[in-house]
Amino acid sequence: MMAFTLWRVLRRNLTTVLARRLLEMDERFREVSTEKVGPRLSSQLVRLSDQVGNRVNGHVEIGLSRGSHYVKSPYHSSTGL
């Protein structure tokens, strides 16, 4: 009985997560197809600040680094040429 209850809770949570993701994808698709770059960029920055931003002295900081997840562009020149 307990396993069945846990399965129902898991299924409900999964459905909720998937529904949210689908709504986010729908919103982003609409933005890409209807809005200019500036508003799209600002909307994405707001979403990003909500997800990974840290509040510091009344503002939000988003840490960006060139750590292990940084992919060097094939067009990048280390000589600056």
Secondary structure, 3 states (H helix, E strand, C coil): CHHHHHHHHHHHHHHHHHHHHHHHHHHHHHHHHHCCHHHHHHHHHHHHHHHHCEEECCEEECCCCCCCCCCCCCCCCCCCC
